Amino acid sequence: MAVQVAVCGPRECTETEWQQAHETGALLAARGAVVICGGYGGVMAAAAEGARANGGLVIGILSGADRTGANPHLSVVIPTGLGEARNAIIVRAADAVIVIGGSWGTLSEVALAKRRGDVPVVQLGGWQVIGSDDYPVPGILQATTPEEALALTGLWP
């Protein structure tokens, strides 16, 4: 069974986040991983494009009830009609979660993945979650490059 990695990030992203997501998708495809994302624009579209351009399989789990707005780089489109609750499906289906950039929806995916407890969560840029003790919340691995993000998942030697 193929490794499945969720790439999460905002629908509106910076050029740097787009480049990082595109490279992350390409690297995942090169390793034979299935990319799971929210299926819309921004980081999701960049990761999907990077993966598909390198022969990868990309599954988009949409918040809407139909395929409206799905990015064209998806291999499989799954409309859920669940709104933001679809974030739970994205992280539940993943062997690792890579977060690029930050938005409220992305933060919910981080929280859901950490709540799950058995999946590595790697953050590349974006927000840093600080606890009540003024220190970063433990367990969110910080990467500075897409290559480092994949290495921190622990899924490949």
C-alpha positions in Angstrom: 0.0 0.0 0.0 1.3 3.4 -0.9 2.3 6.0 1.7 -0.3 8.8 1.9 0.8 12.3 2.9 -1.5 15.3 3.5 -0.2 18.6 2.3 -2.1 21.3 4.0 -2.0 25.1 3.5 -4.0 28.2 2.7 -6.1 28.7 -0.5 -4.4 32.1 -0.8 -0.6 31.8 -0.4 2.6 33.7 -1.0 4.9 32.9 -3.9 7.4 31.3 -1.5 4.7 29.0 -0.1 3.6 28.2 -3.6 7.1 27.2 -4.6 7.6 25.1 -1.4 4.3 23.3 -1.9 5.1 22.6 -5.6 8.5 21.2 -4.7 6.9 19.2 -1.8 4.4 17.6 -4.2 7.1 16.8 -6.7 9.3 15.2 -4.0 6.4 13.1 -2.7 5.6 11.9 -6.2 9.2 11.0 -6.8 9.0 8.8 -3.7 5.7 7.1 -4.8 3.6 8.8 -2.2 -0.1 9.6 -2.7 -0.7 13.3 -2.0 -3.9 14.2 -0.2 -5.0 17.8 0.0 -8.1 20.0 0.3 -8.3 20.2 -3.5 -8.7 24.0 -4.1 -6.2 26.7 -4.9 -3.0 28.1 -3.3 -0.9 25.6 -1.4 -3.3 22.8 -2.4 -3.0 23.5 -6.1 0.7 24.0 -6.0 1.3 20.6 -4.2 -1.1 18.9 -6.7 0.6 20.4 -9.7 4.1 19.4 -8.5 3.0 15.9 -7.8 1.1 15.4 -11.1 3.9 16.9 -13.1 6.1 14.1 -11.6 3.6 11.3 -12.3 2.1 11.3 -8.8 -1.4 10.5 -7.6 -3.3 13.4 -5.9 -6.6 13.1 -4.0 -8.6 16.3 -3.3 -11.0 16.1 -0.4 -13.3 19.1 -1.2 -15.4 20.9 1.4 -18.2 21.6 -1.1 -20.9 19.2 -2.2 -19.8 19.1 -5.8 -16.6 19.5 -7.8 -16.9 23.3 -8.3 -13.6 25.1 -7.7 -11.5 21.9 -7.7 -8.0 22.5 -9.0 -7.2 20.9 -12.4 -4.2 19.0 -11.1 -6.2 16.5 -9.0 -6.2 12.8 -10.0 -9.3 12.1 -7.8 -11.9 14.6 -6.6 -14.0 13.7 -3.6 -16.7 16.3 -2.8 -17.9 15.9 0.8 -20.4 18.7 1.5 -18.8 18.8 5.0 -17.3 22.3 4.9 -14.3 22.6 7.2 -15.1 19.2 8.8 -13.5 17.7 5.7 -10.2 18.6 7.3 -10.6 15.7 9.7 -10.9 13.3 6.7 -7.7 14.8 5.2 -5.6 14.3 8.3 -7.2 10.9 9.2 -6.3 9.5 5.7 -2.6 10.5 6.0 0.5 8.7 7.2 2.1 12.2 7.8 0.9 15.8 7.5 3.0 18.5 6.0 1.8 22.0 6.6 3.0 24.9 4.4 2.0 28.4 5.3 -0.8 29.3 7.7 -4.5 30.1 7.8 -7.4 29.3 10.2 -8.3 26.2 8.2 -4.6 25.1 8.1 -4.4 25.6 11.9 -7.5 23.3 12.3 -5.7 20.6 10.3 -2.6 20.9 12.6 -4.8 20.6 15.6 -6.7 17.7 14.3 -3.5 15.9 13.3 -2.0 16.5 16.7 -5.2 15.4 18.4 -5.0 12.2 16.4 -1.6 11.6 18.1 -0.1 8.9 15.8 0.9 10.9 12.8 4.0 13.1 12.3 3.1 16.8 11.7 5.8 18.9 9.9 5.5 22.6 9.5 7.2 24.5 6.7 6.9 28.2 7.3 3.6 29.6 8.5 2.4 30.1 12.0 4.2 28.9 15.1 1.9 27.6 17.7 3.0 28.9 21.1 1.8 27.3 24.4 0.7 29.1 27.6 4.3 28.7 28.8 5.5 31.0 25.9 7.3 28.0 24.2 6.4 26.3 20.9 3.8 23.6 21.3 5.8 20.3 21.4 5.4 17.7 18.6 5.1 20.0 15.6 8.3 19.4 13.7 9.8 22.5 12.1 11.4 22.3 8.6 13.1 25.0 6.5 13.0 23.2 3.1 10.7 20.7 1.4 13.5 18.1 1.5 13.8 18.5 5.3 10.0 18.3 5.6 9.9 14.9 3.9 12.9 13.7 6.0 11.2 14.8 9.3 8.1 12.7 8.5 10.3 9.6 9.2 8.6 7.8 6.3 11.7 7.4 4.2 15.3 6.5 5.1 
